[in-house]
Amino acid sequence: MSEQNEHVYFVNQLYRDFLLPTILGSDAPAILYWAGKRITRKYDLSDLDDLVEFFNMAEFGQLKVVKERRASMIFSLSGQAVSDRLASGSKEFSLESGMIAEAVEEAKQRSTEAEIAVDDKKQTVTITTFF
C-alpha cells in the first residue's frame, strides 16, 4: 500500500469507525446511510462503474455486482480495507450501503433500499438492494 493510500485509509478509519460513531451514538447507522445517499447524489455516481471507481479511490474496498435480478441487485464489498475493519470489530457499513442504494435508485429510476450482511469468515460484506 502506498503512503498516500495509507493516509486515506487512516483518515477513513479515524472518521468513519471512531469519530462519527462516537458523535452520532445509536443514530450512526441511520445517519450514515442517509449521508451515503447524499454523497452519491453530490458526486453523480449513478453509473455503477463510477461508483466502483469512487470506492477504490476512497479506499472503501473493492465493490462488484454479484447478481442482478428483476427487483434486486447484490453487491460484494471486499479487500484489505474491509478485512481490516472487520478484524477491528467494525461491522458498520451503512455509509457504503446508502451510497449503493442511491446509485441503484438513480440508475433504475425506482425507489431503492439496501440491506447489509457481513461474512466474517470470508471477510466480505454483501449489500443487497431492493427496488
Backbone as CSV, one residue per row, in Angstrom:
resi,resn,N_x,N_y,N_z,CA_x,CA_y,CA_z,C_x,C_y,C_z
1,MET,0.857,-1.175,0.000,0.000,0.000,0.000,0.900,1.233,0.000
2,SER,0.602,2.186,-0.893,1.422,3.389,-0.973,1.165,4.287,0.232
3,GLU,2.065,5.246,0.422,1.925,6.171,1.543,0.628,6.978,1.437
4,GLN,0.273,7.400,0.211,-0.977,8.146,0.004,-2.177,7.288,0.379
5,ASN,-2.188,6.027,-0.065,-3.300,5.135,0.262,-3.382,4.880,1.760
6,GLU,-2.247,4.750,2.411,-2.241,4.550,3.867,-2.857,5.748,4.573
7,HIS,-2.567,6.951,4.072,-3.120,8.167,4.660,-4.646,8.187,4.504
8,VAL,-5.136,7.916,3.297,-6.575,7.900,3.049,-7.236,6.845,3.925
9,TYR,-6.641,5.677,3.996,-7.180,4.586,4.806,-7.255,4.991,6.278
10,PHE,-6.192,5.608,6.795,-6.177,6.036,8.193,-7.263,7.071,8.470
11,VAL,-7.405,8.047,7.590,-8.425,9.089,7.774,-9.815,8.465,7.747
12,ASN,-10.057,7.554,6.798,-11.350,6.850,6.752,-11.625,6.151,8.068
13,GLN,-10.648,5.421,8.535,-10.814,4.652,9.771,-11.063,5.583,10.953
14,LEU,-10.332,6.661,11.029,-10.475,7.611,12.120,-11.879,8.212,12.146
15,TYR,-12.317,8.718,11.012,-13.633,9.363,10.962,-14.784,8.365,11.044
16,ARG,-14.780,7.398,10.126,-15.937,6.519,9.988,-16.067,5.520,11.125
17,ASP,-14.963,4.971,11.582,-15.034,3.898,12.578,-14.869,4.369,14.019
18,PHE,-14.401,5.596,14.213,-14.227,6.074,15.582,-15.003,7.361,15.854
19,LEU,-14.666,8.419,15.149,-15.213,9.734,15.467,-16.726,9.841,15.217
20,LEU,-17.173,9.487,14.024,-18.605,9.612,13.732,-19.477,8.757,14.645
21,PRO,-19.154,7.478,14.874,-19.986,6.703,15.805,-19.978,7.281,17.222
22,THR,-18.864,7.863,17.632,-18.790,8.471,18.955,-19.726,9.677,19.046
23,ILE,-19.733,10.497,18.014,-20.572,11.693,17.999,-22.044,11.338,17.799
24,LEU,-22.317,10.426,16.882,-23.697,10.126,16.495,-24.381,9.108,17.396
25,GLY,-23.605,8.331,18.116,-24.166,7.334,19.023,-25.030,6.318,18.308
26,SER,-26.163,5.985,18.903,-27.019,4.937,18.350,-27.685,5.349,17.036
27,ASP,-27.647,6.642,16.695,-28.214,7.105,15.428,-27.241,6.968,14.260
28,ALA,-26.021,6.537,14.530,-24.988,6.476,13.492,-25.410,5.694,12.258
29,PRO,-25.936,4.474,12.378,-26.282,3.736,11.144,-27.269,4.480,10.246
30,ALA,-28.327,5.036,10.808,-29.328,5.739,10.003,-28.745,7.003,9.366
31,ILE,-27.976,7.752,10.132,-27.401,8.994,9.609,-26.353,8.701,8.544
32,LEU,-25.529,7.686,8.757,-24.510,7.334,7.768,-25.141,6.809,6.479
33,TYR,-26.223,6.060,6.593,-26.942,5.578,5.406,-27.444,6.771,4.592
34,TRP,-28.083,7.726,5.277,-28.574,8.938,4.621,-27.410,9.722,4.001
35,ALA,-26.301,9.824,4.737,-25.134,10.555,4.233,-24.574,9.883,2.982
36,GLY,-24.577,8.555,2.961,-24.115,7.835,1.781,-24.957,8.167,0.557
37,LYS,-26.261,8.251,0.752,-27.147,8.619,-0.355,-26.813,10.030,-0.855
38,ARG,-26.553,10.934,0.080,-26.210,12.314,-0.295,-24.887,12.377,-1.066
39,ILE,-23.909,11.592,-0.641,-22.608,11.566,-1.332,-22.789,11.121,-2.775
40,THR,-23.593,10.079,-2.980,-23.833,9.583,-4.335,-24.468,10.656,-5.199
41,ARG,-25.418,11.406,-4.658,-26.049,12.482,-5.426,-25.059,13.610,-5.713
42,LYS,-24.288,13.990,-4.698,-23.337,15.094,-4.868,-22.308,14.800,-5.961
43,TYR,-21.786,13.571,-5.981,-20.741,13.214,-6.932,-21.278,12.496,-8.166
44,ASP,-22.614,12.505,-8.359,-23.260,11.914,-9.522,-22.692,10.522,-9.831
45,LEU,-22.900,9.622,-8.883,-22.377,8.261,-9.010,-23.454,7.267,-9.438
46,SER,-24.404,7.709,-10.271,-25.475,6.819,-10.704,-24.969,5.743,-11.659
47,ASP,-23.875,5.980,-12.341,-23.260,4.958,-13.181,-22.464,4.021,-12.262
48,LEU,-22.773,2.737,-12.306,-22.145,1.796,-11.374,-20.634,1.705,-11.543
49,ASP,-20.136,1.926,-12.765,-18.681,1.939,-12.963,-18.040,3.102,-12.209
50,ASP,-18.716,4.245,-12.210,-18.220,5.403,-11.456,-18.246,5.121,-9.960
51,LEU,-19.289,4.433,-9.501,-19.388,4.080,-8.088,-18.250,3.152,-7.676
52,VAL,-17.962,2.155,-8.494,-16.858,1.226,-8.221,-15.537,1.995,-8.141
53,GLU,-15.329,2.899,-9.070,-14.101,3.703,-9.077,-14.012,4.589,-7.830
54,PHE,-15.135,5.177,-7.427,-15.160,6.004,-6.225,-14.779,5.171,-5.001
55,PHE,-15.326,3.966,-4.880,-14.996,3.091,-3.754,-13.502,2.775,-3.734
56,ASN,-12.925,2.529,-4.909,-11.482,2.274,-4.974,-10.688,3.506,-4.553
57,MET,-11.051,4.653,-5.092,-10.338,5.892,-4.801,-10.428,6.259,-3.320
58,ALA,-11.590,6.051,-2.722,-11.816,6.413,-1.319,-11.312,5.341,-0.344
59,GLU,-10.758,4.253,-0.889,-10.257,3.158,-0.055,-11.370,2.515,0.779
60,PHE,-12.574,2.394,0.190,-13.681,1.721,0.868,-13.632,0.217,0.657
61,GLY,-12.927,-0.226,-0.378,-12.834,-1.642,-0.710,-13.188,-1.863,-2.171
62,GLN,-13.106,-3.132,-2.581,-13.421,-3.495,-3.955,-14.909,-3.847,-4.025
63,LEU,-15.628,-3.078,-4.824,-17.061,-3.257,-4.983,-17.323,-3.933,-6.321
64,LYS,-18.188,-4.953,-6.293,-18.576,-5.580,-7.555,-20.020,-6.050,-7.473
65,VAL,-20.663,-6.049,-8.635,-22.019,-6.567,-8.750,-21.903,-8.086,-8.832
66,VAL,-22.597,-8.766,-7.930,-22.572,-10.224,-7.900,-23.712,-10.803,-8.725
67,LYS,-24.898,-10.202,-8.567,-26.074,-10.728,-9.258,-27.093,-9.616,-9.431
68,GLU,-27.753,-9.645,-10.573,-28.837,-8.695,-10.817,-30.096,-9.485,-11.136
69,ARG,-31.163,-9.134,-10.435,-32.465,-9.774,-10.641,-33.472,-8.714,-11.051
70,ARG,-34.702,-9.148,-11.272,-35.753,-8.235,-11.705,-35.990,-7.108,-10.698
71,ALA,-35.932,-7.408,-9.403,-36.259,-6.413,-8.380,-35.155,-6.240,-7.337
72,SER,-33.948,-6.722,-7.642,-32.852,-6.568,-6.679,-31.499,-6.684,-7.383
73,MET,-30.492,-6.168,-6.691,-29.100,-6.335,-7.118,-28.298,-6.679,-5.879
74,ILE,-27.340,-7.576,-6.055,-26.478,-7.980,-4.948,-25.057,-7.533,-5.261
75,PHE,-24.456,-6.854,-4.290,-23.095,-6.345,-4.413,-22.219,-7.014,-3.359
76,SER,-20.946,-7.136,-3.691,-19.963,-7.643,-2.736,-18.916,-6.557,-2.519
77,LEU,-18.559,-6.357,-1.268,-17.515,-5.414,-0.902,-16.436,-6.203,-0.177
78,SER,-15.215,-6.125,-0.683,-14.134,-6.924,-0.117,-12.820,-6.152,-0.215
79,GLY,-11.750,-6.791,0.172,-10.428,-6.183,0.088,-9.847,-5.910,1.455
80,GLN,-8.633,-5.395,1.457,-7.890,-5.172,2.693,-8.599,-4.216,3.637
81,ALA,-9.173,-3.147,3.107,-9.861,-2.178,3.966,-11.031,-2.833,4.689
82,VAL,-11.774,-3.675,3.988,-12.914,-4.374,4.591,-12.415,-5.379,5.628
83,SER,-11.404,-6.166,5.275,-10.844,-7.153,6.209,-10.339,-6.493,7.480
84,ASP,-9.651,-5.370,7.327,-9.118,-4.667,8.495,-10.241,-4.135,9.379
85,ARG,-11.281,-3.598,8.767,-12.407,-3.080,9.556,-13.104,-4.206,10.305
86,LEU,-13.315,-5.320,9.634,-13.971,-6.457,10.291,-13.097,-7.003,11.420
87,ALA,-11.796,-7.075,11.195,-10.876,-7.579,12.222,-10.858,-6.677,13.451
88,SER,-11.090,-5.381,13.245,-11.089,-4.449,14.373,-12.437,-4.443,15.103
89,GLY,-13.395,-5.216,14.591,-14.700,-5.291,15.234,-15.759,-4.392,14.618
90,SER,-15.393,-3.604,13.620,-16.357,-2.711,12.982,-17.179,-3.479,11.949
91,LYS,-18.471,-3.476,12.140,-19.376,-4.116,11.181,-20.357,-3.093,10.614
92,GLU,-19.979,-1.845,10.690,-20.837,-0.740,10.267,-20.501,-0.349,8.825
93,PHE,-21.410,-0.667,7.907,-21.227,-0.352,6.502,-22.437,0.406,5.955
94,SER,-23.061,1.199,6.824,-24.247,1.957,6.419,-23.929,3.035,5.396
95,LEU,-22.790,3.691,5.527,-22.412,4.724,4.565,-22.323,4.121,3.168
96,GLU,-21.631,2.999,3.068,-21.451,2.330,1.784,-22.782,1.832,1.227
97,SER,-23.624,1.260,2.091,-24.902,0.743,1.607,-25.818,1.878,1.152
98,GLY,-25.767,3.018,1.817,-26.536,4.173,1.369,-26.080,4.667,0.005
99,MET,-24.770,4.669,-0.203,-24.235,5.087,-1.497,-24.703,4.146,-2.604
100,ILE,-24.633,2.853,-2.332,-25.038,1.864,-3.331,-26.535,1.971,-3.607
101,ALA,-27.335,2.085,-2.549,-28.793,2.189,-2.726,-29.149,3.383,-3.603
102,GLU,-28.515,4.505,-3.364,-28.820,5.706,-4.154,-28.371,5.541,-5.604
103,ALA,-27.215,4.944,-5.836,-26.740,4.734,-7.202,-27.700,3.835,-7.973
104,VAL,-28.161,2.767,-7.331,-29.110,1.863,-7.978,-30.441,2.584,-8.209
105,GLU,-30.885,3.365,-7.227,-32.141,4.117,-7.372,-32.084,5.050,-8.576
106,GLU,-30.980,5.751,-8.727,-30.840,6.673,-9.849,-30.732,5.926,-11.175
107,ALA,-30.009,4.806,-11.170,-29.840,4.028,-12.400,-31.143,3.367,-12.836
108,LYS,-31.910,2.848,-11.881,-33.148,2.126,-12.191,-34.378,3.021,-12.198
109,GLN,-34.231,4.249,-11.665,-35.367,5.176,-11.547,-36.511,4.541,-10.758
110,ARG,-36.128,3.835,-9.688,-37.094,3.199,-8.786,-36.580,3.353,-7.361
111,SER,-37.484,3.587,-6.435,-37.127,3.708,-5.028,-36.369,2.453,-4.594
112,THR,-35.246,2.639,-3.911,-34.361,1.522,-3.580,-33.880,1.620,-2.139
113,GLU,-33.832,0.491,-1.478,-33.264,0.383,-0.135,-32.243,-0.754,-0.137
114,ALA,-31.366,-0.755,0.858,-30.304,-1.753,0.901,-30.246,-2.444,2.256
115,GLU,-29.823,-3.698,2.231,-29.573,-4.486,3.440,-28.128,-4.947,3.415
116,ILE,-27.544,-5.034,4.610,-26.135,-5.395,4.760,-26.028,-6.758,5.433
117,ALA,-25.140,-7.595,4.909,-24.818,-8.872,5.555,-23.301,-8.994,5.592
118,VAL,-22.757,-9.233,6.778,-21.316,-9.343,6.966,-20.947,-10.815,7.091
119,ASP,-19.932,-11.223,6.342,-19.418,-12.591,6.438,-18.008,-12.511,7.012
120,ASP,-17.908,-12.713,8.329,-16.607,-12.619,8.994,-15.623,-13.659,8.467
121,LYS,-16.116,-14.829,8.165,-15.242,-15.914,7.720,-14.598,-15.589,6.368
122,LYS,-15.407,-15.086,5.428,-14.904,-14.738,4.096,-14.332,-13.328,4.032
123,GLN,-14.537,-12.554,5.106,-14.067,-11.169,5.163,-14.665,-10.322,4.039
124,THR,-15.977,-10.506,3.832,-16.683,-9.735,2.817,-17.983,-9.186,3.397
125,VAL,-18.503,-8.194,2.717,-19.790,-7.612,3.049,-20.657,-7.730,1.809
126,THR,-21.865,-8.253,1.998,-22.828,-8.337,0.901,-23.891,-7.275,1.140
127,ILE,-24.126,-6.485,0.106,-25.142,-5.436,0.180,-26.168,-5.747,-0.902
128,THR,-27.388,-6.011,-0.457,-28.475,-6.340,-1.374,-29.396,-5.138,-1.461
129,THR,-29.629,-4.693,-2.688,-30.544,-3.578,-2.915,-31.856,-4.128,-3.453
130,PHE,-32.946,-3.545,-2.975,-34.286,-3.925,-3.408,-34.961,-2.711,-4.007
131,PHE,-35.510,-2.882,-5.202,-36.169,-1.764,-5.882,-37.493,-2.187,-6.464
